[in-house]
Amino acid sequence: MDNKKIIRMRPEDSSSLFWDEEGVCIGSAESLTLHDSYDDENGTTIELHVPGLQEWLDEYMWQCLVPCESGKISIEELNKSFNWKKFHKRGTALALEVKKLLPPEISLLYAPPFEDKSGIMHQNTEIEDWKWCLVGNIVREREYGENHEIRIGTKHFSPGTKIYCAPGHWGDGYENIVVIGKQRGSPKYIEIIMPRRFIENFRCQKIFRPAVLRLMNKSHWGFWSNSDSDKKAITKMAEGLNDPESGWW
């Protein structure tokens, strides 16, 4: 996050939504207050006026917090019945609108509430309206099986499909990688692990597509950010992957 100041967006009750790095509440769905230092008692108040934000917070309050605290339902029962996936899809979209109102030196992290035990979201997911990413395309033809049968594309992706590649995770020389791409025969994007040899034409790109950013944000593996350091790393990585003879990788 390049040493930016951090704010967390995490619902706790009907008026507590934003938190500073020390865990002090600094705002609600109506406004938040930024402090330049610990001695800055007044700070700068930002009026949010984000449509749907208070309603989203109230949904958490009355469907999650109050029923659990009153004993009407247990946390285990709540997690079986409440649609956390839909809740976080709305929450991250609202967080992106909040992010647009913040100064550029502020990093906004989105965190699920205490009651959420689904594991759908990381505890701290950085909200960005775009990210750098290593992208490539699925090869047209590949060999399959002992008889080296030629197949078109892969099981999950059609040839030429644009693939969004995560950083390496296993120390295997980037032979198997986590990717996001539009599933063969479907408009939906999926996240899978696949062999790198089925991907070509690596390059660094800015990613703005909301559906892809949502999958990146909730991925347990972690993707890239919009930092200059990530752009530099991806560019160098793409050059090496496109030229195996260079010995870079």
The 8 nearest C-alpha neighbors of each residue, nearest first, counted from 0:
[[1, 2, 3, 226, 106, 224, 225, 125],
 [0, 2, 3, 226, 228, 227, 4, 104],
 [3, 1, 0, 4, 104, 5, 106, 105],
 [2, 4, 104, 1, 105, 0, 106, 5],
 [3, 5, 105, 106, 104, 2, 6, 20],
 [4, 6, 106, 105, 107, 20, 3, 19],
 [5, 7, 107, 19, 18, 108, 106, 20],
 [8, 6, 108, 18, 17, 109, 107, 9],
 [7, 9, 17, 109, 16, 108, 110, 18],
 [8, 10, 110, 16, 112, 111, 7, 17],
 [11, 9, 16, 112, 12, 15, 56, 8],
 [10, 12, 15, 16, 9, 112, 13, 113],
 [11, 13, 15, 14, 60, 10, 64, 16],
 [12, 14, 60, 57, 15, 56, 11, 27],
 [15, 13, 27, 12, 16, 28, 26, 11],
 [16, 14, 27, 12, 11, 13, 26, 10],
 [15, 17, 10, 27, 9, 8, 26, 11],
 [18, 16, 8, 26, 25, 7, 24, 9],
 [19, 17, 24, 7, 23, 25, 22, 6],
 [18, 20, 6, 22, 21, 23, 7, 25],
 [21, 19, 22, 5, 6, 18, 23, 7],
 [20, 22, 19, 23, 18, 24, 6, 5],
 [23, 21, 19, 18, 20, 24, 7, 25],
 [24, 22, 18, 19, 21, 25, 20, 17],
 [23, 25, 18, 17, 26, 15, 22, 19],
 [26, 24, 18, 32, 17, 31, 23, 19],
 [25, 27, 31, 17, 30, 24, 16, 32],
 [26, 28, 14, 16, 15, 29, 30, 31],
 [27, 29, 53, 52, 30, 16, 14, 26],
 [30, 28, 27, 47, 46, 48, 31, 53],
 [31, 29, 46, 47, 45, 26, 27, 28],
 [30, 32, 26, 45, 25, 44, 27, 33],
 [31, 33, 44, 43, 25, 42, 45, 26],
 [32, 34, 43, 42, 44, 35, 31, 25],
 [35, 33, 42, 36, 39, 43, 32, 37],
 [34, 36, 39, 33, 42, 37, 38, 43],
 [37, 35, 39, 38, 34, 40, 42, 33],
 [36, 38, 39, 34, 35, 40, 42, 41],
 [39, 37, 36, 40, 35, 34, 41, 42],
 [40, 38, 36, 37, 34, 42, 41, 35],
 [39, 41, 38, 42, 37, 34, 36, 35],
 [42, 40, 39, 43, 34, 32, 44, 33],
 [41, 43, 34, 33, 39, 40, 32, 44],
 [44, 42, 33, 32, 34, 45, 41, 31],
 [43, 45, 32, 31, 33, 46, 42, 30],
 [44, 46, 31, 30, 47, 32, 43, 100],
 [47, 45, 30, 48, 29, 44, 31, 100],
 [46, 48, 30, 49, 29, 45, 97, 28],
 [49, 47, 46, 50, 29, 30, 28, 52],
 [48, 50, 47, 52, 51, 96, 97, 93],
 [51, 49, 52, 48, 53, 93, 54, 47],
 [50, 52, 54, 53, 55, 49, 93, 56],
 [51, 53, 55, 54, 50, 49, 28, 56],
 [54, 52, 56, 28, 55, 51, 57, 29],
 [55, 53, 57, 51, 56, 52, 58, 50],
 [54, 56, 58, 52, 53, 57, 51, 59],
 [57, 55, 53, 59, 58, 54, 13, 60],
 [56, 58, 60, 54, 59, 55, 13, 53],
 [59, 57, 55, 56, 60, 61, 62, 54],
 [58, 60, 63, 56, 57, 62, 61, 64],
 [59, 61, 57, 64, 58, 63, 12, 62],
 [62, 60, 65, 58, 59, 63, 57, 64],
 [61, 63, 59, 58, 60, 66, 64, 65],
 [64, 62, 59, 66, 60, 61, 65, 67],
 [63, 65, 60, 67, 66, 68, 61, 59],
 [64, 66, 68, 61, 67, 69, 63, 60],
 [67, 65, 71, 69, 72, 68, 64, 63],
 [68, 66, 70, 72, 64, 65, 69, 73],
 [67, 69, 65, 70, 66, 64, 71, 72],
 [70, 68, 66, 71, 67, 65, 72, 64],
 [71, 69, 67, 72, 68, 66, 73, 65],
 [70, 72, 66, 69, 67, 73, 68, 65],
 [73, 71, 67, 70, 66, 76, 77, 74],
 [72, 74, 76, 75, 67, 77, 70, 71],
 [73, 75, 77, 76, 114, 78, 67, 72],
 [74, 76, 73, 78, 77, 79, 116, 72],
 [77, 75, 73, 79, 74, 78, 72, 80],
 [78, 76, 74, 80, 79, 75, 81, 73],
 [79, 77, 75, 76, 80, 81, 74, 117],
 [78, 80, 76, 77, 81, 75, 82, 74],
 [79, 81, 77, 78, 76, 82, 83, 75],
 [80, 82, 78, 77, 83, 79, 63, 62],
 [83, 81, 84, 85, 86, 80, 78, 79],
 [82, 84, 86, 85, 81, 87, 117, 115],
 [85, 83, 87, 86, 82, 88, 119, 120],
 [84, 86, 88, 83, 87, 82, 89, 90],
 [87, 85, 83, 89, 84, 88, 90, 82],
 [88, 86, 90, 89, 84, 85, 91, 83],
 [87, 89, 85, 90, 86, 91, 84, 92],
 [90, 88, 92, 87, 86, 91, 93, 85],
 [91, 89, 87, 93, 92, 88, 94, 86],
 [90, 92, 94, 93, 88, 89, 87, 95],
 [93, 91, 89, 95, 94, 90, 88, 96],
 [94, 92, 90, 96, 95, 91, 89, 52],
 [95, 93, 91, 97, 96, 92, 90, 98],
 [94, 96, 98, 92, 93, 97, 126, 91],
 [95, 97, 93, 99, 94, 98, 92, 49],
 [98, 96, 94, 100, 95, 99, 93, 47],
 [99, 97, 95, 101, 100, 96, 94, 107],
 [98, 100, 96, 97, 101, 95, 102, 128],
 [101, 99, 98, 97, 102, 96, 47, 45],
 [102, 100, 98, 99, 103, 105, 97, 45],
 [101, 103, 104, 105, 100, 99, 98, 106],
 [104, 102, 105, 101, 106, 99, 3, 98],
 [103, 105, 3, 102, 4, 106, 101, 2],
 [106, 104, 4, 103, 3, 102, 5, 107],
 [107, 105, 5, 4, 3, 6, 108, 104],
 [108, 106, 6, 126, 7, 125, 5, 105],
 [109, 107, 125, 7, 124, 123, 126, 8],
 [108, 110, 8, 124, 123, 7, 125, 9],
 [109, 111, 122, 9, 123, 8, 124, 108],
 [112, 110, 9, 122, 115, 120, 113, 109],
 [113, 111, 114, 10, 115, 9, 11, 110],
 [114, 112, 115, 111, 116, 11, 10, 9],
 [113, 115, 112, 74, 116, 63, 64, 78],
 [114, 116, 113, 117, 112, 111, 78, 83],
 [117, 115, 118, 114, 78, 113, 75, 74],
 [118, 116, 119, 115, 78, 83, 120, 84],
 [117, 119, 120, 116, 121, 115, 122, 219],
 [120, 118, 117, 217, 84, 121, 83, 116],
 [121, 119, 217, 118, 122, 111, 110, 124],
 [122, 120, 123, 124, 217, 110, 119, 118],
 [121, 123, 110, 111, 120, 124, 109, 108],
 [122, 124, 110, 121, 108, 109, 125, 7],
 [125, 123, 109, 108, 121, 216, 126, 110],
 [124, 126, 108, 107, 109, 127, 123, 106],
 [125, 127, 107, 108, 95, 124, 109, 94],
 [128, 126, 129, 125, 130, 95, 225, 98],
 [127, 129, 95, 207, 126, 130, 212, 98],
 [130, 128, 207, 127, 206, 205, 225, 131],
 [131, 129, 225, 224, 206, 205, 132, 223],
 [130, 132, 205, 225, 204, 224, 230, 223],
 [133, 131, 204, 203, 223, 134, 130, 205],
 [132, 134, 203, 164, 202, 233, 163, 204],
 [135, 133, 163, 162, 202, 201, 164, 132],
 [134, 136, 201, 162, 200, 199, 161, 198],
 [137, 135, 161, 159, 160, 199, 198, 162],
 [136, 138, 198, 159, 158, 160, 197, 199],
 [139, 137, 158, 197, 198, 140, 152, 199],
 [138, 140, 158, 152, 151, 159, 137, 141],
 [141, 139, 151, 150, 138, 152, 149, 142],
 [142, 140, 150, 149, 143, 151, 152, 139],
 [141, 143, 149, 147, 148, 150, 144, 140],
 [142, 144, 148, 147, 149, 141, 150, 145],
 [145, 143, 147, 146, 148, 142, 149, 150],
 [144, 146, 147, 143, 148, 142, 149, 141],
 [145, 147, 144, 148, 143, 142, 149, 150],
 [148, 146, 142, 143, 144, 145, 149, 141],
 [147, 149, 143, 142, 146, 150, 144, 145],
 [150, 148, 142, 141, 143, 147, 140, 151],
 [151, 149, 141, 140, 142, 148, 152, 143],
 [152, 150, 140, 139, 158, 153, 141, 149],
 [151, 153, 158, 157, 139, 140, 138, 156],
 [154, 152, 156, 155, 157, 151, 158, 150],
 [153, 155, 156, 152, 183, 157, 151, 182],
 [154, 156, 183, 153, 182, 157, 152, 181],
 [157, 155, 183, 153, 182, 154, 152, 160],
 [156, 158, 152, 183, 160, 153, 159, 137],
 [159, 157, 152, 139, 137, 138, 160, 151],
 [158, 160, 137, 136, 138, 161, 157, 139],
 [161, 159, 136, 137, 158, 157, 162, 156],
 [160, 162, 136, 135, 180, 159, 137, 163],
 [161, 163, 180, 135, 134, 136, 179, 160],
 [162, 164, 134, 179, 178, 133, 180, 132],
 [165, 163, 178, 133, 134, 177, 162, 179],
 [166, 164, 222, 177, 178, 167, 163, 176],
 [165, 167, 222, 168, 164, 223, 221, 176],
 [168, 166, 173, 169, 176, 165, 170, 172],
 [167, 169, 170, 166, 176, 220, 173, 171],
 [170, 168, 171, 167, 173, 172, 175, 176],
 [169, 171, 172, 168, 167, 173, 174, 175],
 [172, 170, 173, 169, 174, 175, 168, 167],
 [171, 173, 174, 170, 248, 167, 169, 175],
 [174, 172, 171, 175, 167, 176, 195, 170],
 [173, 175, 195, 172, 194, 171, 176, 196],
 [176, 174, 194, 193, 173, 195, 192, 177],
 [175, 177, 192, 193, 173, 178, 195, 194],
 [176, 178, 192, 165, 191, 164, 193, 190],
 [179, 177, 164, 163, 190, 191, 165, 192],
 [178, 180, 190, 163, 189, 162, 188, 164],
 [181, 179, 162, 188, 189, 182, 161, 163],
 [180, 182, 188, 187, 189, 186, 183, 185],
 [183, 181, 185, 156, 155, 188, 187, 180],
 [182, 184, 156, 157, 155, 185, 181, 154],
 [185, 183, 182, 186, 157, 156, 181, 155],
 [184, 186, 182, 187, 183, 181, 188, 156],
 [187, 185, 181, 188, 182, 184, 183, 189],
 [188, 186, 185, 181, 182, 189, 180, 210],
 [187, 189, 181, 180, 182, 179, 186, 190],
 [190, 188, 179, 180, 182, 181, 187, 191],
 [189, 191, 179, 178, 180, 177, 188, 192],
 [192, 190, 178, 177, 193, 189, 179, 176],
 [191, 193, 177, 176, 178, 175, 190, 194],
 [192, 194, 175, 176, 191, 195, 177, 178],
 [195, 193, 175, 196, 174, 197, 176, 192],
 [194, 196, 174, 197, 198, 175, 176, 193],
 [195, 197, 194, 198, 174, 199, 138, 175],
 [196, 198, 195, 138, 137, 194, 199, 141],
 [199, 197, 137, 136, 196, 195, 138, 135],
 [198, 200, 136, 135, 201, 138, 137, 197],
 [201, 199, 135, 136, 241, 202, 198, 134],
 [202, 200, 135, 237, 134, 199, 241, 133],
 [203, 201, 237, 134, 133, 135, 204, 200],
 [202, 204, 133, 234, 132, 233, 134, 131],
 [205, 203, 132, 131, 206, 202, 133, 134],
 [204, 206, 131, 130, 132, 129, 207, 203],
 [205, 207, 130, 129, 208, 131, 204, 132],
 [206, 208, 129, 209, 128, 205, 130, 212],
 [207, 209, 211, 210, 206, 212, 129, 213],
 [210, 208, 212, 211, 213, 207, 128, 206],
 [211, 209, 213, 212, 208, 214, 188, 187],
 [210, 212, 214, 213, 209, 208, 215, 188],
 [211, 213, 215, 209, 214, 210, 216, 208],
 [214, 212, 216, 210, 211, 215, 209, 217],
 [215, 213, 211, 217, 216, 212, 218, 210],
 [214, 216, 212, 218, 213, 217, 222, 211],
 [217, 215, 213, 214, 218, 212, 124, 125],
 [216, 218, 120, 214, 215, 213, 219, 121],
 [219, 217, 215, 220, 221, 216, 214, 222],
 [218, 220, 221, 217, 121, 120, 119, 216],
 [221, 219, 218, 222, 177, 165, 168, 166],
 [220, 222, 218, 219, 215, 165, 223, 216],
 [223, 221, 165, 215, 166, 220, 224, 218],
 [222, 224, 132, 131, 130, 229, 165, 221],
 [225, 223, 130, 226, 131, 229, 222, 132],
 [224, 226, 130, 131, 129, 227, 229, 223],
 [227, 225, 228, 229, 224, 230, 0, 1],
 [226, 228, 230, 229, 231, 225, 1, 232],
 [227, 229, 231, 226, 230, 232, 225, 1],
 [228, 230, 232, 226, 231, 227, 233, 224],
 [231, 229, 227, 233, 228, 232, 131, 234],
 [230, 232, 228, 234, 229, 233, 227, 235],
 [231, 233, 229, 235, 230, 234, 236, 228],
 [234, 232, 236, 230, 235, 231, 133, 203],
 [235, 233, 237, 231, 236, 203, 232, 230],
 [236, 234, 238, 232, 233, 237, 231, 239],
 [235, 237, 233, 239, 234, 238, 232, 240],
 [238, 236, 201, 240, 202, 234, 239, 235],
 [237, 239, 235, 241, 236, 240, 234, 242],
 [238, 240, 242, 236, 247, 237, 241, 248],
 [239, 241, 237, 242, 238, 243, 236, 248],
 [240, 242, 238, 239, 237, 243, 201, 200],
 [241, 243, 239, 244, 240, 245, 238, 246],
 [244, 242, 245, 240, 246, 241, 239, 248],
 [245, 243, 246, 242, 247, 239, 241, 248],
 [244, 246, 247, 243, 242, 239, 248, 240],
 [245, 247, 244, 248, 243, 239, 242, 240],
 [246, 248, 239, 245, 243, 240, 244, 242],
 [247, 246, 239, 240, 172, 243, 245, 236]]
